[in-house]
């Protein structure tokens, strides 16, 4: 299972398609409490839209790290400070939205193979 934390469903079709190609399901959530509950089932990967402030992604990245769950975050390429904060919180991979859109299958596959 791939857990996806985001408000904007712009990438949802791409993420769904990529997960299906890899034999996985994508679960989309935007509520912090629901995300923390989902961590108990140990998803293969958590994908964060780092601009999903309602879910407090930096705090959730720290919680994912404590649970040994891999994380990928995406942001606007100009948000250098947010990228650094996400990396400091323990996000395994942080990429620009454009890179994420191009490499979503590769990114999910990289972490699904590890599980």
N, C-alpha and C positions, 0 to 999 in steps of 0.2 A: 504494500500500500504506500502511496505517495500522499502526504498531507500537504495541502496548499493553503497558505495563509495570505489572503488578499481580498480587498474590497472590489477592485476593478476587475471584472471578468473578461477583460480584453484577451488575455492569453489562455482562457479556460479551454477552448477547443483544441489549441495546440498541445496543451499539457495533457488533456484527456487522450488525444490521439497517440501521443508519445508513450504514455503509460500503457495503453492498450497494446501497442506494438511490442512492448516489453513484457506483456503478460501481467500487468499490474493494474490496480484501480487508483484513480485520483479522487481524493476526498477534499472538498473545498470548504473552508471554515474562515470566519472572520472574528469570532468571539474568543477572547483569551482563555476563558474557563473551559470552553469546548476543546480548544487546542491542548490544554494541559491534560484534560481527560483522555484525549486521543493518544497522548504520549505513552500511556499505560499499555497500549497494544503494540508498542515499538514499531512505528512505521519505518520503512526502508530509508525514507528521505523526507525532510520537511523543506518545502520551497516557500520562501518569504518574499512578498513584495515589501520591501523595507519602508515604503511610504504608507503602509497600512497601520496608521498610528492608533486606530481604535483597538488593535490587538496587542500593542506594545511589543513589536518584533524583537527589539534588543533584549528585553527581559525573557522572552520566549526562546531566543537563541541560547541564552545562558542555561535555561532549564533543559533544552534539548541536549546541550553538551553534558550536563549532569547525568542525563539518561542515556548517554552514548548514542544519540541519534544524529546522523549526518544532516547538514544543513546547506542550502544554497539560497542566496539572496540576490535580488535584482533591484536596480535603482536607475535613475537618470544618470547619464555619464558625467554630469556636472556636479553631482553631490559627493564630492571628495570627502568631506567631513563625515557624512553618514556612512560611507564605505569604510572609513577607518574605524568608526565606532562599532560597526557590525563585525569587522575582523577582530577587534579587541574583545568583543563579547564572545567570540569563538566561532563565528560563521565560517564554515569550511571553504566556501567559494562565494565570492561576490562579483557579479558581472553587471554590465550596463544592460538596460532593457533591450537594446538592439541586438546585443550578443546573445542574450537569453532567448530571444525570438528565433534566432538563427540556429542555436545549438541546444534547444530544449531536449531533443531526443538523446543527444550525446551526454548532456549533463545528467539526465535521469538515469540513463544506461550506466554511466560511470559508477553511480552509487547503488543501483539495483544489483549490479554484478558482485558487489562486495557483501551482499546479504545472503 
